Amino acid sequence: MSAEKRNAGYRAAEEVEDGMVVGLGTGSTVFFAMERLGKRIAEDRLSIAGVPTSYQAAIRARRYGIPLTSLDEYPELDIAIDGADQVDPALCLIKGRGAALLREKCVCDAAQRAVIVVDGTKMVEALNAPVPVEVLPFAVEAVSRRLAALGADPVLREAVKKDGPVVTDNGNFILDCSFGTIADPGRLETAIASIPGTLECGLFSAYTEKITVIVGEEKGCSVVSLH
Ligand SMILES: O=C(CO)[C@H](O)[C@H](O)COP(=O)(O)O
């Protein structure tokens, strides 16, 4: 599995050109892209700045020698590189296993292009994984009821190595919501977004035109886009 992830990440790093400002996603696959970018900075004098989507991404980027900046400094990014949990044939995504979906969506929205790095197990005919929803703790019960009315059975994500719920980098909770097979991701995303107290959900259905998916294979990778 890590060979596939490495191949996808390394290939994504080749999409980055000198002078670019790069959104840096969260997760094990995108870290390979960061590792490669760090190498290009050190060996090829690549000059870039990264906008990290989480504390974890920021820590990794620093370790690899990638200079960091912010979305305030650069509200428009040249490119974002990120992972995903599922990708459907229309290039709609489910993200958020790492609970970084809110900043990841801000960065994806701000980027001219989004390069999504996955292994082949993430490519599905229809999205059916639980959708993470970032929720204001104040409203968690009310939001939970509204999500249940949409057909989910929301589960408050529990932390590992900490008692109680996961608290995101933004101070919020995560509800993991299984909807079964999602027939219309855009419609569901809009319905979830309309619930007061919901910050974001892990459905990414509005960026299909600017997304390129790099699917890592045992040897090499394949590239999927709608254009
Ligand atoms: O959305 C994410 C974090 O919130 C990740 O990008 C997604 O979960 C993929 O992670 P990995 O590359 O480790 O499989």
The ligand as an SDF file (V2000), in Angstrom:
LIG
                    3D

 14 13  0  0  0  0  0  0  0  0999 V2000
   -9.2030   13.9260    4.2280 O   0  0  0  0  0  0  0  0  0  0  0  0
   -8.1750   13.6580    4.7810 C   0  0  0  0  0  0  0  0  0  0  0  0
   -7.8180   14.1980    6.1220 C   0  0  0  0  0  0  0  0  0  0  0  0
   -8.8730   14.9230    6.6870 O   0  0  0  0  0  0  0  0  0  0  0  0
   -7.1530   12.7930    4.1210 C   0  0  0  0  0  0  0  0  0  0  0  0
   -6.6420   13.4850    3.0290 O   0  0  0  0  0  0  0  0  0  0  0  0
   -7.7800   11.4920    3.6890 C   0  0  0  0  0  0  0  0  0  0  0  0
   -8.3250   10.8800    4.8300 O   0  0  0  0  0  0  0  0  0  0  0  0
   -6.7560   10.5680    3.0390 C   0  0  0  0  0  0  0  0  0  0  0  0
   -5.7820   10.1900    3.9580 O   0  0  0  0  0  0  0  0  0  0  0  0
   -4.6790    9.0830    3.6040 P   0  0  0  0  0  0  0  0  0  0  0  0
   -3.8750    9.6410    2.4640 O   0  0  0  0  0  0  0  0  0  0  0  0
   -3.8820    8.9380    4.8660 O   0  0  0  0  0  0  0  0  0  0  0  0
   -5.4020    7.8200    3.2180 O   0  0  0  0  0  0  0  0  0  0  0  0
  1  2  2  0
  2  3  1  0
  2  5  1  0
  3  4  1  0
  5  6  1  0
  5  7  1  0
  7  8  1  0
  7  9  1  0
  9 10  1  0
 10 11  1  0
 11 12  2  0
 11 13  1  0
 11 14  1  0
M  END
$$$$
